[in-house]
Amino acid sequence: MVHQMTELCWEKRTDKPGPKLDSWAEACFVNCIERFIDTSQFILNRLEQTQKSKPGFSESLSD
């Protein structure tokens, strides 16, 4: 997951690679990471809700 996040966000905001990110690139990178984390959390919550709504689902996975 960390590799995917780094690759996605880095490609989005590195027009001119250099020794240091400018403030705009840094803000863009931070925003991208935060959105990636938000999306991952949303997906995990949705999967948890789906699993809870199907009582036989978790039992069939443990068989």
C-alpha positions in Angstrom: 0.0 0.0 0.0 2.8 2.4 0.9 4.5 1.7 -2.4 1.3 2.4 -4.4 0.7 5.6 -2.5 4.2 6.8 -3.1 4.2 6.0 -6.8 0.8 7.6 -7.4 1.4 10.8 -5.5 5.0 11.2 -6.7 4.0 10.9 -10.4 1.2 13.4 -9.9 3.5 16.1 -8.6 7.1 15.8 -9.7 7.4 17.8 -12.9 11.0 18.9 -12.0 12.7 16.5 -9.6 15.2 18.3 -7.4 16.9 18.0 -4.0 13.9 19.6 -2.3 10.1 19.9 -2.9 8.7 23.4 -3.2 5.9 24.4 -0.9 3.2 23.8 -3.6 4.5 20.4 -4.5 4.8 19.5 -0.8 1.1 20.5 -0.2 0.0 18.6 -3.2 1.9 15.5 -2.1 0.4 15.7 1.4 -3.1 16.2 0.0 -2.6 13.2 -2.3 -1.5 11.0 0.6 -4.4 12.1 2.8 -6.9 11.3 0.0 -5.3 7.9 -0.5 -5.6 7.2 3.3 -9.3 8.4 3.3 -10.2 6.2 0.4 -8.5 3.2 1.9 -10.3 3.7 5.2 -13.6 4.1 3.4 -13.1 0.8 1.5 -12.1 -1.0 4.7 -15.2 0.4 6.5 -17.5 -0.7 3.6 -16.0 -4.2 3.6 -16.6 -4.4 7.3 -20.2 -3.3 7.0 -20.7 -5.9 4.2 -19.2 -8.6 6.3 -21.4 -7.8 9.3 -24.6 -7.8 7.1 -23.9 -11.3 5.9 -23.6 -13.5 9.0 -22.6 -16.7 7.1 -19.9 -14.9 5.1 -17.3 -14.8 7.9 -18.1 -18.4 8.9 -17.6 -19.6 5.3 -14.2 -18.0 5.2 -13.0 -19.9 8.3 -14.1 -23.3 7.0 
